[in-house]
Amino acid sequence: MEIVKNLYQYRELLKTNVKKDIRGKYKGSFLGVLWSFLNPLLQVLVYYIVFPYLMRGAGMDNYIVYLVTGIVPWTFFSSAISAGTLSMKMNEGIIKKVYFPKEILVVSQVISGIINFFISCIIILLFCIVFGVGVSIHIIAIPLVVLVQSTLTLGILFILSSVNVYVQDLEYIVTFIINMLFYGTPILYSLSQFSNAGILLTLIKLNPMTTIMDSYRKCFLYHQWPDFLPLCLVMVLGVVVSVIGYWIFKKLEKGFAEKL
């Protein structure tokens, strides 16, 4: 495939961009990379204090661990989508001056997101140990879940990053959709709380992020293997979206220098 050839040929540029994405995210801040830990922790704290009063989420066992195992993976997804959508515009200077496969800018955002996620997994493991959930062999399935999530994220970003060059308002629409999707994914609540919600429950179940979140929780919280059939279906969806997204990206790539 062309993308594999390009990534291998420009692998040094890819490594440089991944390092830049990781270091640049908190460049100039006093705590630096520690914000990778602090951001999800602060979110967990807020939702743990406030949300139980809104939907009685505290009624479930180990609710704080339930929150952590949802918020950390979601942060990986939302951060990659937000930064990846802007990846072409943020690299306007180099795109206009130097030829290189532009997909490297998108792939580097996903890879840096994966690295940050695995660093943040330390938080999940600490919460599992401190709050008595423990750790089991099932966590060896986590890389598989990350692969599925990353494939889907990459496909979405190929589309968003390229279209955003032509449609300037897209980044604001994406922010709105991410916020809406956050509440349409069982991160703060469980599906059982919507057992009588009819079509709303169906929509939440059809959300691919629901399957991904459930897979993370089975590995970390419930000490079970993920449901591989739904996970494989999401993987197929991710591959299809990636193929279509890459085709759209290459079609629109020709006008990047002119439009930026």
MITIFI-610765 format. One record per residue: residue number from 1; x, y, z of N, C-alpha, C in turn. Coordinates in steps of 0.1 Angstrom, whole numbers, plus 5000, padded with zeros to 4 digits. Layout:
BEGIN
SITE pos  n.x  n.y  n.z ca.x ca.y ca.z  c.x  c.y  c.z
SITE NUM    X    Y    Z    X    Y    Z    X    Y    Z
...
//
This chain:
BEGIN
SITE pos  n.x  n.y  n.z ca.x ca.y ca.z  c.x  c.y  c.z
SITE   1 5008 4988 5000 5000 5000 5000 5009 5012 5000
SITE   2 5003 5023 4994 5011 5035 4993 5014 5041 5006
SITE   3 5005 5041 5015 5007 5047 5028 5018 5040 5036
SITE   4 5019 5027 5035 5029 5020 5042 5043 5023 5036
SITE   5 5043 5024 5023 5056 5028 5016 5060 5042 5020
SITE   6 5051 5051 5021 5054 5065 5024 5059 5066 5039
SITE   7 5052 5059 5048 5056 5060 5062 5069 5054 5064
SITE   8 5073 5043 5057 5086 5037 5058 5097 5046 5053
SITE   9 5094 5052 5041 5104 5060 5034 5107 5073 5042
SITE  10 5096 5078 5049 5098 5090 5056 5097 5088 5072
SITE  11 5102 5076 5076 5101 5072 5090 5108 5081 5099
SITE  12 5119 5087 5095 5126 5097 5104 5117 5109 5106
SITE  13 5111 5114 5096 5102 5125 5097 5090 5122 5106
SITE  14 5085 5110 5105 5074 5105 5113 5078 5105 5128
SITE  15 5090 5100 5131 5096 5100 5145 5097 5114 5150
SITE  16 5102 5123 5142 5104 5137 5146 5091 5143 5149
SITE  17 5080 5141 5141 5067 5146 5143 5061 5141 5156
SITE  18 5063 5128 5158 5057 5122 5171 5063 5128 5183
SITE  19 5077 5130 5183 5083 5136 5194 5079 5151 5196
SITE  20 5077 5158 5184 5072 5172 5185 5058 5173 5191
SITE  21 5050 5163 5187 5036 5163 5192 5035 5161 5207
SITE  22 5044 5152 5211 5044 5148 5226 5050 5160 5234
SITE  23 5061 5165 5229 5068 5175 5237 5061 5189 5236
SITE  24 5055 5191 5224 5049 5204 5222 5035 5206 5228
SITE  25 5029 5195 5232 5016 5196 5238 5015 5204 5250
SITE  26 5026 5202 5259 5026 5210 5271 5039 5219 5272
SITE  27 5043 5223 5260 5055 5231 5260 5053 5244 5267
SITE  28 5062 5248 5275 5061 5261 5282 5054 5260 5296
SITE  29 5047 5248 5298 5040 5247 5311 5050 5242 5322
SITE  30 5047 5246 5334 5056 5243 5345 5056 5228 5348
SITE  31 5045 5221 5347 5044 5207 5350 5047 5198 5338
SITE  32 5046 5204 5326 5050 5196 5314 5041 5183 5312
SITE  33 5048 5172 5310 5041 5160 5307 5033 5154 5318
SITE  34 5035 5160 5330 5026 5156 5342 5012 5159 5339
SITE  35 5009 5168 5330 4995 5171 5327 4988 5160 5321
SITE  36 4996 5150 5315 4990 5138 5309 4983 5130 5320
SITE  37 4988 5131 5332 4982 5125 5344 4972 5133 5350
SITE  38 4975 5146 5352 4966 5155 5359 4953 5158 5353
SITE  39 4953 5159 5339 4940 5162 5332 4930 5152 5335
SITE  40 4932 5139 5332 4922 5129 5335 4919 5128 5350
SITE  41 4929 5130 5358 4926 5129 5373 4916 5140 5377
SITE  42 4918 5152 5372 4910 5163 5376 4895 5161 5371
SITE  43 4894 5155 5358 4881 5152 5353 4874 5142 5361
SITE  44 4881 5132 5365 4876 5121 5374 4871 5127 5387
SITE  45 4879 5136 5393 4875 5142 5405 4862 5150 5404
SITE  46 4861 5158 5393 4849 5166 5391 4836 5157 5389
SITE  47 4838 5147 5380 4826 5139 5377 4822 5130 5389
SITE  48 4832 5125 5397 4830 5117 5408 4822 5124 5419
SITE  49 4825 5137 5420 4818 5146 5430 4804 5150 5426
SITE  50 4803 5154 5413 4791 5160 5408 4781 5150 5402
SITE  51 4786 5141 5394 4777 5132 5386 4768 5123 5394
SITE  52 4773 5117 5405 4764 5108 5412 4751 5115 5417
SITE  53 4751 5128 5419 4739 5136 5423 4730 5138 5412
SITE  54 4735 5137 5400 4727 5140 5388 4720 5127 5383
SITE  55 4727 5116 5383 4722 5103 5378 4724 5091 5387
SITE  56 4727 5094 5399 4729 5083 5409 4740 5073 5404
SITE  57 4750 5078 5397 4760 5069 5392 4768 5062 5403
SITE  58 4768 5068 5415 4776 5062 5426 4769 5049 5431
SITE  59 4757 5046 5426 4751 5034 5430 4758 5021 5425
SITE  60 4766 5022 5415 4773 5010 5410 4786 5008 5418
SITE  61 4790 4996 5418 4803 4993 5425 4815 4999 5419
SITE  62 4825 5003 5427 4837 5008 5422 4835 5020 5411
SITE  63 4826 5029 5415 4823 5039 5405 4835 5048 5401
SITE  64 4844 5050 5410 4855 5059 5407 4864 5052 5397
SITE  65 4866 5039 5398 4874 5031 5389 4867 5030 5375
SITE  66 4854 5029 5376 4845 5029 5364 4848 5042 5356
SITE  67 4848 5053 5363 4851 5066 5357 4864 5067 5351
SITE  68 4874 5062 5358 4888 5063 5353 4890 5055 5340
SITE  69 4884 5043 5340 4885 5034 5329 4877 5039 5317
SITE  70 4869 5049 5318 4862 5055 5307 4869 5068 5303
SITE  71 4872 5076 5312 4877 5090 5309 4891 5089 5303
SITE  72 4900 5081 5308 4914 5080 5302 4913 5076 5287
SITE  73 4906 5065 5283 4905 5061 5269 4898 5072 5261
SITE  74 4888 5079 5267 4881 5089 5260 4890 5101 5257
SITE  75 4899 5104 5267 4908 5115 5265 4917 5112 5253
SITE  76 4922 5100 5252 4930 5096 5240 4922 5099 5227
SITE  77 4910 5095 5227 4902 5097 5215 4899 5111 5212
SITE  78 4894 5119 5221 4890 5133 5219 4902 5142 5216
SITE  79 4913 5139 5223 4926 5147 5221 4931 5145 5207
SITE  80 4931 5132 5203 4936 5129 5189 4927 5135 5179
SITE  81 4914 5134 5180 4905 5140 5171 4907 5155 5170
SITE  82 4907 5162 5181 4908 5176 5182 4921 5181 5175
SITE  83 4932 5175 5179 4945 5179 5174 4947 5175 5160
SITE  84 4942 5163 5156 4944 5158 5143 4936 5166 5132
SITE  85 4924 5171 5136 4916 5179 5127 4923 5191 5123
SITE  86 4932 5197 5132 4939 5209 5129 4953 5207 5123
SITE  87 4957 5194 5121 4970 5191 5118 4975 5197 5105
SITE  88 4967 5198 5095 4971 5205 5083 4973 5220 5085
SITE  89 4963 5226 5091 4964 5241 5093 4976 5244 5102
SITE  90 4978 5236 5112 4989 5239 5122 5003 5238 5115
SITE  91 5004 5230 5104 5017 5228 5097 5017 5235 5083
SITE  92 5009 5246 5083 5008 5253 5070 5021 5257 5064
SITE  93 5030 5262 5072 5043 5266 5067 5051 5255 5060
SITE  94 5053 5244 5066 5061 5233 5061 5054 5227 5048
SITE  95 5040 5227 5049 5033 5221 5037 5035 5229 5025
SITE  96 5036 5242 5026 5038 5251 5015 5052 5251 5010
SITE  97 5062 5247 5018 5076 5249 5014 5082 5236 5010
SITE  98 5078 5224 5016 5085 5212 5014 5076 5201 5010
SITE  99 5080 5192 5001 5072 5181 4997 5074 5169 5007
SITE 100 5064 5163 5012 5065 5151 5020 5050 5146 5020
SITE 101 5049 5133 5023 5035 5127 5024 5028 5133 5036
SITE 102 5017 5141 5033 5010 5148 5043 5003 5139 5053
SITE 103 5001 5127 5050 4995 5117 5059 5003 5115 5072
SITE 104 5016 5118 5070 5025 5116 5082 5020 5125 5094
SITE 105 5015 5137 5091 5010 5146 5101 4998 5140 5109
SITE 106 4990 5133 5101 4978 5126 5108 4983 5114 5116
SITE 107 4991 5106 5110 4995 5094 5116 5003 5097 5129
SITE 108 5011 5108 5129 5019 5111 5140 5010 5115 5152
SITE 109 4999 5122 5149 4989 5125 5160 4983 5113 5167
SITE 110 4980 5103 5159 4975 5090 5164 4986 5083 5173
SITE 111 4998 5082 5167 5009 5075 5175 5012 5083 5188
SITE 112 5013 5096 5187 5016 5103 5200 5004 5101 5210
SITE 113 4992 5100 5205 4980 5098 5213 4981 5084 5220
SITE 114 4986 5074 5212 4988 5060 5218 4998 5061 5229
SITE 115 5009 5068 5226 5020 5068 5237 5015 5075 5249
SITE 116 5008 5086 5248 5002 5093 5259 4992 5084 5267
SITE 117 4984 5077 5259 4975 5068 5265 4981 5057 5274
SITE 118 4992 5051 5268 4998 5040 5276 5005 5046 5289
SITE 119 5010 5058 5288 5015 5065 5300 5004 5067 5310
SITE 120 4992 5071 5305 4981 5074 5314 4975 5061 5319
SITE 121 4978 5050 5313 4973 5037 5319 4979 5034 5333
SITE 122 4990 5041 5336 4995 5040 5349 4985 5045 5360
SITE 123 4977 5055 5356 4967 5060 5365 4956 5049 5367
SITE 124 4952 5043 5356 4942 5033 5357 4946 5021 5366
SITE 125 4959 5017 5364 4964 5006 5372 4965 5010 5387
SITE 126 4969 5022 5390 4970 5027 5403 4956 5027 5410
SITE 127 4946 5032 5403 4933 5032 5408 4927 5018 5411
SITE 128 4930 5009 5401 4926 4995 5403 4932 4989 5415
SITE 129 4945 4992 5418 4951 4986 5430 4947 4993 5443
SITE 130 4947 5006 5443 4943 5014 5455 4929 5011 5459
SITE 131 4920 5010 5450 4905 5008 5453 4901 4993 5454
SITE 132 4911 4984 5454 4908 4970 5456 4903 4962 5445
SITE 133 4903 4968 5433 4899 4960 5421 4909 4950 5417
SITE 134 4922 4954 5418 4932 4945 5414 4935 4945 5399
SITE 135 4945 4937 5395 4949 4936 5381 4950 4921 5378
SITE 136 4945 4918 5366 4945 4904 5361 4952 4903 5348
SITE 137 4953 4891 5343 4960 4888 5331 4953 4894 5319
SITE 138 4940 4897 5321 4932 4902 5310 4937 4915 5304
SITE 139 4945 4922 5311 4951 4935 5306 4960 4933 5294
SITE 140 4964 4920 5291 4972 4918 5279 4964 4920 5266
SITE 141 4950 4921 5268 4942 4924 5256 4941 4939 5253
SITE 142 4946 4947 5262 4945 4962 5260 4951 4966 5247
SITE 143 4963 4962 5243 4969 4966 5230 4959 4963 5219
SITE 144 4952 4952 5219 4942 4949 5209 4931 4960 5208
SITE 145 4926 4964 5220 4916 4974 5220 4921 4987 5215
SITE 146 4934 4990 5219 4940 5003 5214 4942 5002 5199
SITE 147 4945 4991 5194 4946 4990 5179 4933 4993 5172
SITE 148 4922 4987 5178 4909 4990 5172 4906 5005 5173
SITE 149 4908 5010 5184 4904 5025 5186 4913 5033 5177
SITE 150 4926 5030 5176 4935 5038 5168 4931 5037 5153
SITE 151 4927 5026 5148 4924 5024 5134 4911 5033 5131
SITE 152 4901 5032 5140 4890 5040 5138 4893 5055 5138
SITE 153 4901 5059 5148 4905 5073 5150 4913 5078 5137
SITE 154 4922 5070 5132 4930 5073 5120 4921 5076 5108
SITE 155 4911 5067 5106 4902 5069 5095 4894 5082 5096
SITE 156 4889 5084 5108 4881 5097 5110 4890 5109 5107
SITE 157 4903 5108 5112 4912 5120 5111 4916 5122 5096
SITE 158 4917 5112 5088 4920 5114 5074 4910 5123 5068
SITE 159 4897 5120 5071 4886 5128 5066 4886 5142 5071
SITE 160 4886 5143 5085 4885 5156 5091 4896 5166 5088
SITE 161 4908 5160 5088 4920 5169 5086 4920 5175 5072
SITE 162 4916 5167 5062 4916 5171 5048 4905 5181 5045
SITE 163 4893 5177 5050 4881 5186 5048 4882 5199 5055
SITE 164 4889 5199 5066 4890 5211 5074 4899 5222 5067
SITE 165 4907 5218 5058 4915 5227 5049 4905 5235 5041
SITE 166 4894 5229 5036 4885 5236 5027 4873 5242 5034
SITE 167 4869 5236 5045 4857 5241 5053 4862 5245 5066
SITE 168 4864 5258 5068 4871 5264 5080 4863 5262 5092
SITE 169 4849 5260 5091 4841 5259 5103 4841 5245 5108
SITE 170 4847 5236 5101 4846 5222 5105 4851 5219 5119
SITE 171 4862 5226 5123 4868 5224 5136 4859 5227 5148
SITE 172 4850 5237 5146 4840 5241 5156 4829 5230 5156
SITE 173 4825 5225 5145 4815 5215 5144 4820 5202 5151
SITE 174 4833 5199 5149 4839 5187 5155 4839 5188 5170
SITE 175 4842 5200 5175 4842 5202 5190 4828 5199 5195
SITE 176 4818 5204 5189 4804 5202 5193 4801 5187 5193
SITE 177 4804 5180 5182 4801 5166 5181 4808 5158 5191
SITE 178 4821 5161 5194 4829 5154 5204 4822 5155 5218
SITE 179 4817 5167 5221 4811 5170 5234 4798 5162 5234
SITE 180 4790 5161 5223 4778 5154 5223 4780 5139 5224
SITE 181 4791 5134 5217 4794 5120 5217 4799 5115 5231
SITE 182 4805 5125 5238 4809 5121 5252 4797 5116 5260
SITE 183 4786 5124 5259 4774 5120 5267 4766 5109 5260
SITE 184 4770 5106 5248 4763 5094 5241 4771 5082 5242
SITE 185 4782 5082 5250 4790 5070 5253 4790 5067 5268
SITE 186 4788 5055 5272 4788 5051 5286 4801 5053 5293
SITE 187 4804 5066 5296 4816 5069 5303 4813 5073 5318
SITE 188 4802 5081 5319 4798 5085 5333 4787 5077 5338
SITE 189 4780 5069 5330 4769 5061 5334 4771 5047 5328
SITE 190 4762 5038 5332 4762 5024 5327 4750 5022 5318
SITE 191 4750 5013 5308 4739 5011 5299 4727 5006 5307
SITE 192 4728 5000 5318 4717 4995 5326 4708 5006 5330
SITE 193 4713 5018 5332 4705 5030 5336 4696 5035 5325
SITE 194 4698 5030 5312 4690 5034 5301 4682 5022 5295
SITE 195 4680 5012 5304 4673 5000 5299 4659 5002 5294
SITE 196 4653 5013 5298 4639 5016 5293 4639 5028 5283
SITE 197 4651 5031 5278 4652 5043 5270 4648 5041 5255
SITE 198 4645 5029 5251 4641 5026 5238 4651 5029 5227
SITE 199 4648 5039 5218 4657 5042 5207 4670 5048 5211
SITE 200 4670 5055 5223 4682 5061 5228 4692 5051 5232
SITE 201 4687 5040 5238 4696 5029 5242 4702 5022 5230
SITE 202 4693 5021 5219 4698 5015 5207 4709 5023 5201
SITE 203 4707 5036 5200 4718 5045 5195 4731 5045 5203
SITE 204 4730 5044 5216 4742 5043 5224 4749 5030 5222
SITE 205 4741 5019 5220 4747 5006 5217 4754 5006 5203
SITE 206 4748 5013 5194 4754 5013 5180 4767 5022 5179
SITE 207 4768 5031 5189 4780 5039 5190 4793 5030 5191
SITE 208 4802 5030 5182 4814 5022 5183 4822 5024 5195
SITE 209 4822 5037 5200 4829 5040 5212 4824 5032 5225
SITE 210 4811 5029 5224 4805 5021 5235 4812 5007 5236
SITE 211 4814 5001 5224 4821 4988 5224 4835 4989 5229
SITE 212 4842 5000 5225 4856 5002 5229 4857 5004 5244
SITE 213 4848 5013 5249 4848 5015 5264 4845 5003 5272
SITE 214 4835 4995 5267 4832 4982 5274 4844 4973 5274
SITE 215 4851 4973 5263 4863 4964 5262 4874 4968 5272
SITE 216 4876 4981 5273 4886 4985 5283 4882 4981 5297
SITE 217 4869 4983 5300 4864 4980 5314 4865 4965 5317
SITE 218 4862 4957 5307 4862 4943 5309 4877 4939 5313
SITE 219 4886 4945 5306 4901 4941 5309 4905 4947 5322
SITE 220 4902 4959 5325 4908 4966 5337 4899 4964 5349
SITE 221 4886 4965 5348 4877 4966 5360 4871 4952 5363
SITE 222 4866 4945 5353 4858 4933 5355 4866 4920 5354
SITE 223 4879 4921 5350 4888 4909 5348 4882 4899 5339
SITE 224 4877 4904 5327 4872 4895 5317 4878 4898 5304
SITE 225 4877 4889 5294 4882 4891 5281 4871 4900 5274
SITE 226 4875 4909 5265 4866 4917 5257 4856 4908 5249
SITE 227 4845 4913 5245 4836 4905 5236 4842 4907 5222
SITE 228 4849 4897 5217 4857 4898 5205 4849 4901 5193
SITE 229 4837 4895 5192 4829 4897 5180 4825 4912 5178
SITE 230 4819 4919 5188 4817 4933 5186 4829 4941 5183
SITE 231 4840 4937 5190 4853 4944 5188 4858 4943 5174
SITE 232 4856 4931 5169 4861 4928 5155 4852 4936 5145
SITE 233 4839 4937 5148 4830 4945 5139 4835 4960 5139
SITE 234 4839 4965 5151 4844 4979 5151 4857 4980 5144
SITE 235 4865 4969 5145 4878 4969 5137 4875 4970 5122
SITE 236 4865 4962 5118 4862 4962 5103 4857 4976 5099
SITE 237 4849 4982 5108 4844 4996 5106 4856 5005 5105
SITE 238 4865 5004 5114 4877 5012 5114 4885 5011 5101
SITE 239 4887 4999 5096 4895 4996 5084 4887 5003 5072
SITE 240 4874 5001 5072 4866 5007 5061 4867 5022 5061
SITE 241 4865 5028 5073 4866 5042 5074 4880 5047 5070
SITE 242 4891 5040 5074 4905 5043 5071 4907 5043 5056
SITE 243 4902 5033 5049 4904 5032 5035 4897 5043 5028
SITE 244 4885 5045 5031 4877 5056 5025 4883 5070 5029
SITE 245 4887 5071 5041 4893 5084 5046 4906 5087 5039
SITE 246 4914 5077 5037 4927 5079 5030 4925 5083 5015
SITE 247 4915 5077 5009 4912 5080 4995 4907 5095 4994
SITE 248 4899 5099 5004 4894 5113 5004 4906 5122 5007
SITE 249 4915 5118 5016 4926 5126 5019 4935 5128 5007
SITE 250 4938 5118 5000 4947 5119 4988 4941 5127 4977
SITE 251 4928 5127 4976 4921 5135 4966 4921 5150 4969
SITE 252 4920 5153 4982 4920 5167 4986 4934 5172 4988
SITE 253 4943 5164 4990 4957 5168 4993 4963 5177 4983
SITE 254 4959 5175 4970 4964 5183 4959 4962 5198 4961
SITE 255 4952 5202 4968 4948 5216 4969 4952 5222 4983
SITE 256 4959 5214 4991 4963 5219 5005 4971 5232 5004
SITE 257 4982 5232 4996 4991 5244 4996 4983 5256 4991
SITE 258 4974 5254 4982 4967 5266 4976 4956 5271 4986
SITE 259 4950 5262 4993 4939 5266 5002 4944 5271 5016
SITE 260 4956 5266 5020 4961 5270 5033 4966 5285 5033
//
